[in-house]
């Protein structure tokens, strides 16, 4: 009566196979080492490890992992066809202060028997992680939650994202426009346009995720919470003169407050 297919109503998503999970974890490790590898190079890297896999399957798994936005090629990111795409504004921008540029991205976090997605918002000048969220789906909701939490720290002049559906959604864009924030988006296949977040993912995975091999989502939440507290408050950054992100962010935030007065 409703003109609906019965199989659609009762359909349950097929779980990822054990073999595919192993391959996805290897792809994640390779992508962390070589973030600009496209599908062809990623396939070659897997074959060099003795895994017989085709380009189409590698492409499918990368999309499932939410990593397509940083792989070169004509079809690397998936904005909604009705969503507006904004130009990249940071090609020649010198980053000199906090709240000048924020950016966000999503990465794949492996678990013992599955995986989750991690999104974070970072201040480019201080490397301070303003917020993060973990989700078992790529729906836009967890990205919007992370954005709203980050905005409690203030308002950036420019907010940079990739062209994924989560960041081109009307709700996400509206949050930025309502605060008169300039919107910048990575060019397709340009993994260096969001370099500070890419460096963050490399650090998080090598210093935490790969070491602890979380069993469950709860373990991942608790472990990453502790890690981001360490990252912000205790981890020294050479690029910051061996200061911590929190120290630089709070100092810069205080400077902005004085100028406002």
C-alpha positions as a Markdown table, in Angstrom:
| # | Residue | x | y | z |
|---|---|---|---|---|
| 1 | Unk | 0.0 | 0.0 | 0.0 |
| 2 | Unk | 2.9 | 2.4 | 0.7 |
| 3 | Unk | 4.7 | 1.3 | -2.4 |
| 4 | Unk | 7.8 | 0.3 | -0.3 |
| 5 | Unk | 10.0 | -2.7 | -1.1 |
| 6 | Unk | 9.7 | -5.3 | 1.7 |
| 7 | Unk | 13.4 | -6.1 | 1.6 |
| 8 | Unk | 14.2 | -2.5 | 2.2 |
| 9 | Unk | 12.2 | -2.4 | 5.4 |
| 10 | Unk | 13.8 | -5.6 | 6.9 |
| 11 | Unk | 17.3 | -5.1 | 5.5 |
| 12 | Unk | 20.1 | -5.2 | 8.0 |
| 13 | Unk | 23.5 | -3.8 | 7.0 |
| 14 | Unk | 26.0 | -6.5 | 6.3 |
| 15 | Unk | 28.9 | -6.3 | 8.9 |
| 16 | Unk | 32.4 | -5.7 | 7.7 |
| 17 | Unk | 34.2 | -9.0 | 7.3 |
| 18 | Unk | 37.3 | -9.9 | 9.3 |
| 19 | Unk | 39.4 | -9.8 | 6.2 |
| 20 | Unk | 38.2 | -6.4 | 5.3 |
| 21 | Unk | 38.8 | -5.1 | 8.8 |
| 22 | Unk | 42.4 | -6.3 | 8.7 |
| 23 | Unk | 42.8 | -4.6 | 5.3 |
| 24 | Unk | 41.2 | -1.4 | 6.5 |
| 25 | Unk | 43.7 | -1.3 | 9.5 |
| 26 | Unk | 46.6 | -1.7 | 7.1 |
| 27 | Unk | 45.2 | 1.0 | 4.8 |
| 28 | Unk | 44.9 | 3.3 | 7.9 |
| 29 | Unk | 48.5 | 2.7 | 8.9 |
| 30 | Unk | 49.7 | 3.3 | 5.3 |
| 31 | Unk | 47.6 | 6.5 | 5.0 |
| 32 | Unk | 49.1 | 7.8 | 8.3 |
| 33 | Unk | 52.5 | 7.3 | 6.8 |
| 34 | Unk | 51.7 | 8.6 | 3.4 |
| 35 | Unk | 48.6 | 10.8 | 3.6 |
| 36 | Unk | 48.8 | 11.9 | 0.0 |
| 37 | Unk | 48.7 | 8.5 | -1.5 |
| 38 | Unk | 45.7 | 8.0 | -3.9 |
| 39 | Unk | 43.9 | 4.7 | -4.6 |
| 40 | Unk | 46.5 | 3.5 | -7.1 |
| 41 | Unk | 49.4 | 3.9 | -4.8 |
| 42 | Unk | 47.5 | 2.6 | -1.8 |
| 43 | Unk | 46.7 | -0.5 | -3.9 |
| 44 | Unk | 50.3 | -0.9 | -4.8 |
| 45 | Unk | 51.3 | -0.6 | -1.2 |
| 46 | Unk | 48.9 | -3.4 | -0.2 |
| 47 | Unk | 50.1 | -5.6 | -2.9 |
| 48 | Unk | 53.7 | -5.1 | -1.8 |
| 49 | Unk | 52.6 | -6.4 | 1.6 |
| 50 | Unk | 51.4 | -9.6 | -0.2 |
| 51 | Unk | 47.7 | -8.8 | -0.2 |
| 52 | Unk | 46.0 | -9.4 | -3.5 |
| 53 | Unk | 43.4 | -6.6 | -3.8 |
| 54 | Unk | 42.0 | -4.6 | -6.6 |
| 55 | Unk | 41.7 | -0.8 | -6.9 |
| 56 | Unk | 37.9 | -0.9 | -6.8 |
| 57 | Unk | 37.9 | -2.7 | -3.4 |
| 58 | Unk | 40.6 | -0.4 | -2.0 |
| 59 | Unk | 38.5 | 2.6 | -3.1 |
| 60 | Unk | 35.4 | 1.2 | -1.5 |
| 61 | Unk | 37.1 | 0.6 | 1.8 |
| 62 | Unk | 38.7 | 4.0 | 1.9 |
| 63 | Unk | 35.3 | 5.6 | 1.4 |
| 64 | Unk | 33.8 | 3.4 | 4.2 |
| 65 | Unk | 36.7 | 4.7 | 6.4 |
| 66 | Unk | 35.8 | 8.3 | 5.5 |
| 67 | Unk | 39.3 | 8.9 | 4.1 |
| 68 | Unk | 38.4 | 9.8 | 0.5 |
| 69 | Unk | 38.8 | 13.5 | 1.1 |
| 70 | Unk | 42.6 | 13.4 | 1.2 |
| 71 | Unk | 43.3 | 11.1 | -1.7 |
| 72 | Unk | 44.1 | 12.7 | -5.0 |
| 73 | Unk | 41.8 | 12.1 | -7.9 |
| 74 | Unk | 38.8 | 13.5 | -9.7 |
| 75 | Unk | 36.3 | 12.0 | -7.3 |
| 76 | Unk | 38.0 | 12.3 | -4.0 |
| 77 | Unk | 35.4 | 14.1 | -1.8 |
| 78 | Unk | 31.7 | 13.8 | -1.7 |
| 79 | Unk | 29.8 | 17.0 | -1.1 |
| 80 | Unk | 26.1 | 16.8 | -1.3 |
| 81 | Unk | 25.1 | 18.0 | -4.8 |
| 82 | Unk | 22.8 | 20.7 | -3.4 |
| 83 | Unk | 25.4 | 22.0 | -0.9 |
| 84 | Unk | 27.5 | 25.1 | -1.7 |
| 85 | Unk | 31.3 | 24.7 | -2.0 |
| 86 | Unk | 33.5 | 27.5 | -0.8 |
| 87 | Unk | 37.0 | 28.4 | -2.0 |
| 88 | Unk | 40.2 | 27.7 | -0.2 |
| 89 | Unk | 41.3 | 30.9 | 1.6 |
| 90 | Unk | 44.6 | 30.0 | 3.2 |
| 91 | Unk | 47.1 | 29.6 | 0.3 |
| 92 | Unk | 49.2 | 32.6 | 1.3 |
| 93 | Unk | 47.8 | 33.3 | 4.8 |
| 94 | Unk | 50.4 | 33.8 | 7.6 |
| 95 | Unk | 49.1 | 32.3 | 10.8 |
| 96 | Unk | 50.0 | 34.7 | 13.6 |
| 97 | Unk | 47.4 | 34.5 | 16.4 |
| 98 | Unk | 44.9 | 32.3 | 18.1 |
| 99 | Unk | 41.3 | 32.2 | 16.7 |
| 100 | Unk | 42.6 | 33.3 | 13.4 |
| 101 | Unk | 42.1 | 29.9 | 11.7 |
| 102 | Unk | 40.3 | 26.8 | 13.0 |
| 103 | Unk | 39.9 | 23.6 | 11.0 |
| 104 | Unk | 38.3 | 20.2 | 11.4 |
| 105 | Unk | 38.5 | 16.8 | 9.8 |
| 106 | Unk | 37.4 | 13.2 | 10.3 |
| 107 | Unk | 39.6 | 10.1 | 10.7 |
| 108 | Unk | 39.2 | 6.4 | 11.1 |
| 109 | Unk | 40.0 | 4.8 | 14.5 |
| 110 | Unk | 40.4 | 1.1 | 14.6 |
| 111 | Unk | 39.1 | -1.1 | 17.3 |
| 112 | Unk | 39.8 | -4.8 | 18.0 |
| 113 | Unk | 36.6 | -5.9 | 16.2 |
| 114 | Unk | 35.5 | -2.9 | 14.4 |
| 115 | Unk | 36.1 | 0.8 | 14.0 |
| 116 | Unk | 34.7 | 4.3 | 14.8 |
| 117 | Unk | 35.2 | 7.8 | 13.4 |
| 118 | Unk | 36.9 | 10.7 | 15.2 |
| 119 | Unk | 36.3 | 14.4 | 14.4 |
| 120 | Unk | 38.3 | 17.2 | 16.0 |
| 121 | Unk | 38.4 | 21.0 | 15.8 |
| 122 | Unk | 41.9 | 22.5 | 16.1 |
| 123 | Unk | 43.2 | 26.1 | 16.4 |
| 124 | Unk | 46.0 | 26.4 | 13.8 |
| 125 | Unk | 48.2 | 28.9 | 15.7 |
| 126 | Unk | 48.4 | 27.0 | 19.0 |
| 127 | Unk | 47.6 | 23.5 | 17.8 |
| 128 | Unk | 45.0 | 23.4 | 20.6 |
| 129 | Unk | 42.3 | 20.8 | 20.2 |
| 130 | Unk | 39.2 | 22.7 | 21.0 |
| 131 | Unk | 36.8 | 19.8 | 20.8 |
| 132 | Unk | 36.4 | 16.3 | 19.5 |
| 133 | Unk | 33.7 | 13.6 | 19.1 |
| 134 | Unk | 33.6 | 9.9 | 18.4 |
| 135 | Unk | 30.9 | 8.2 | 16.3 |
| 136 | Unk | 30.2 | 4.8 | 14.8 |
| 137 | Unk | 28.6 | 6.4 | 11.7 |
| 138 | Unk | 29.5 | 9.2 | 9.4 |
| 139 | Unk | 26.3 | 11.2 | 10.0 |
| 140 | Unk | 26.8 | 14.9 | 10.3 |
| 141 | Unk | 25.5 | 15.1 | 13.9 |
| 142 | Unk | 28.8 | 14.4 | 15.7 |
| 143 | Unk | 30.6 | 17.0 | 13.6 |
| 144 | Unk | 28.0 | 19.6 | 14.4 |
| 145 | Unk | 28.3 | 18.8 | 18.2 |
| 146 | Unk | 32.1 | 19.2 | 18.0 |
| 147 | Unk | 31.7 | 22.5 | 16.2 |
| 148 | Unk | 29.2 | 23.9 | 18.8 |
| 149 | Unk | 31.5 | 22.9 | 21.7 |
| 150 | Unk | 34.5 | 24.5 | 20.0 |
| 151 | Unk | 32.6 | 27.8 | 19.5 |
| 152 | Unk | 32.3 | 28.1 | 23.3 |
| 153 | Unk | 36.0 | 29.1 | 23.2 |
| 154 | Unk | 35.3 | 32.0 | 20.9 |
| 155 | Unk | 34.9 | 32.8 | 17.2 |
| 156 | Unk | 37.5 | 32.2 | 14.6 |
| 157 | Unk | 38.1 | 34.5 | 11.7 |
| 158 | Unk | 38.3 | 31.6 | 9.2 |
| 159 | Unk | 37.1 | 28.0 | 9.5 |
| 160 | Unk | 38.6 | 25.4 | 7.2 |
| 161 | Unk | 37.1 | 22.0 | 6.3 |
| 162 | Unk | 37.2 | 19.5 | 3.4 |
| 163 | Unk | 34.3 | 19.2 | 1.0 |
| 164 | Unk | 32.6 | 16.2 | 2.7 |
| 165 | Unk | 28.9 | 16.1 | 3.3 |
| 166 | Unk | 29.3 | 16.6 | 7.0 |
| 167 | Unk | 30.9 | 20.0 | 6.5 |
| 168 | Unk | 28.9 | 21.2 | 3.6 |
| 169 | Unk | 25.5 | 20.4 | 5.2 |
| 170 | Unk | 23.2 | 23.4 | 5.7 |
| 171 | Unk | 23.2 | 23.0 | 9.5 |
| 172 | Unk | 27.0 | 23.1 | 9.7 |
| 173 | Unk | 27.4 | 26.0 | 7.3 |
| 174 | Unk | 24.6 | 27.9 | 9.2 |
| 175 | Unk | 26.5 | 27.7 | 12.5 |
| 176 | Unk | 29.5 | 29.4 | 10.8 |
| 177 | Unk | 27.5 | 32.0 | 8.8 |
| 178 | Unk | 25.4 | 33.0 | 11.8 |
| 179 | Unk | 28.7 | 34.1 | 13.5 |
| 180 | Unk | 30.1 | 35.8 | 10.4 |
| 181 | Unk | 32.9 | 33.3 | 10.1 |
| 182 | Unk | 34.7 | 33.1 | 6.8 |
| 183 | Unk | 34.4 | 29.6 | 5.3 |
| 184 | Unk | 37.3 | 27.9 | 3.6 |
| 185 | Unk | 37.3 | 24.5 | 2.0 |
| 186 | Unk | 40.2 | 22.3 | 0.8 |
| 187 | Unk | 40.6 | 21.8 | -2.9 |
| 188 | Unk | 39.8 | 18.3 | -4.0 |
| 189 | Unk | 42.6 | 15.9 | -3.5 |
| 190 | Unk | 44.8 | 18.5 | -1.8 |
| 191 | Unk | 45.8 | 16.7 | 1.4 |
| 192 | Unk | 48.1 | 19.6 | 2.5 |
| 193 | Unk | 45.3 | 22.2 | 2.6 |
| 194 | Unk | 44.4 | 20.9 | 6.1 |
| 195 | Unk | 48.0 | 20.0 | 7.2 |
| 196 | Unk | 47.6 | 20.8 | 10.9 |
| 197 | Unk | 44.8 | 18.3 | 11.3 |
| 198 | Unk | 46.7 | 15.7 | 9.3 |
| 199 | Unk | 49.6 | 16.1 | 11.6 |
| 200 | Unk | 47.3 | 15.8 | 14.6 |
| 201 | Unk | 45.9 | 12.5 | 13.2 |
| 202 | Unk | 49.4 | 11.1 | 12.7 |
| 203 | Unk | 50.3 | 12.1 | 16.3 |
| 204 | Unk | 47.2 | 10.6 | 17.8 |
| 205 | Unk | 47.5 | 7.3 | 16.0 |
| 206 | Unk | 51.3 | 6.8 | 16.6 |
| 207 | Unk | 51.2 | 8.0 | 20.2 |
| 208 | Unk | 47.9 | 6.5 | 21.3 |
| 209 | Unk | 45.7 | 4.4 | 19.0 |
| 210 | Unk | 48.3 | 2.0 | 17.6 |
| 211 | Unk | 49.8 | 1.6 | 21.1 |
| 212 | Unk | 46.7 | 0.7 | 23.0 |
| 213 | Unk | 44.6 | -1.2 | 20.4 |
| 214 | Unk | 41.3 | -0.3 | 22.0 |
| 215 | Unk | 38.8 | -3.2 | 22.3 |
| 216 | Unk | 35.6 | -1.2 | 22.5 |
| 217 | Unk | 34.1 | 2.2 | 21.8 |
| 218 | Unk | 34.0 | 2.9 | 25.6 |
| 219 | Unk | 37.7 | 2.1 | 25.9 |
| 220 | Unk | 38.4 | 4.4 | 22.9 |
| 221 | Unk | 36.4 | 7.2 | 24.4 |
| 222 | Unk | 38.2 | 7.0 | 27.8 |
| 223 | Unk | 41.6 | 6.6 | 26.2 |
| 224 | Unk | 41.3 | 9.4 | 23.7 |
| 225 | Unk | 39.9 | 11.7 | 26.5 |
| 226 | Unk | 43.0 | 11.1 | 28.5 |
| 227 | Unk | 45.2 | 11.6 | 25.4 |
| 228 | Unk | 43.7 | 14.9 | 24.3 |
| 229 | Unk | 44.1 | 16.2 | 27.9 |
| 230 | Unk | 47.8 | 15.2 | 27.7 |
| 231 | Unk | 48.2 | 16.6 | 24.2 |
| 232 | Unk | 46.7 | 20.0 | 25.1 |
| 233 | Unk | 48.2 | 20.4 | 28.6 |
| 234 | Unk | 51.5 | 18.5 | 28.7 |
| 235 | Unk | 52.8 | 17.6 | 25.2 |
| 236 | Unk | 55.6 | 20.0 | 24.1 |
| 237 | Unk | 55.6 | 21.1 | 20.4 |
| 238 | Unk | 58.8 | 22.1 | 18.7 |
| 239 | Unk | 56.9 | 24.5 | 16.4 |
| 240 | Unk | 55.6 | 26.3 | 19.5 |
| 241 | Unk | 59.1 | 26.8 | 21.0 |
| 242 | Unk | 58.5 | 23.6 | 23.1 |
| 243 | Unk | 55.4 | 25.1 | 24.8 |
| 244 | Unk | 52.2 | 23.2 | 25.1 |
| 245 | Unk | 49.1 | 24.0 | 23.0 |
| 246 | Unk | 47.1 | 25.1 | 26.0 |
| 247 | Unk | 49.8 | 27.6 | 27.2 |
| 248 | Unk | 50.0 | 29.2 | 23.7 |
| 249 | Unk | 46.2 | 29.2 | 23.3 |
| 250 | Unk | 45.5 | 30.8 | 26.7 |
| 251 | Unk | 48.2 | 33.3 | 26.2 |
| 252 | Unk | 46.9 | 34.3 | 22.8 |
| 253 | Unk | 43.3 | 34.4 | 24.1 |
| 254 | Unk | 44.4 | 36.7 | 26.9 |
| 255 | Unk | 46.1 | 39.0 | 24.3 |
| 256 | Unk | 42.9 | 39.1 | 22.3 |
| 257 | Unk | 40.9 | 40.0 | 25.4 |
| 258 | Unk | 43.3 | 42.9 | 26.2 |
| 259 | Unk | 43.0 | 44.3 | 22.6 |
| 260 | Unk | 39.2 | 44.1 | 22.8 |
| 261 | Unk | 39.2 | 46.2 | 26.0 |
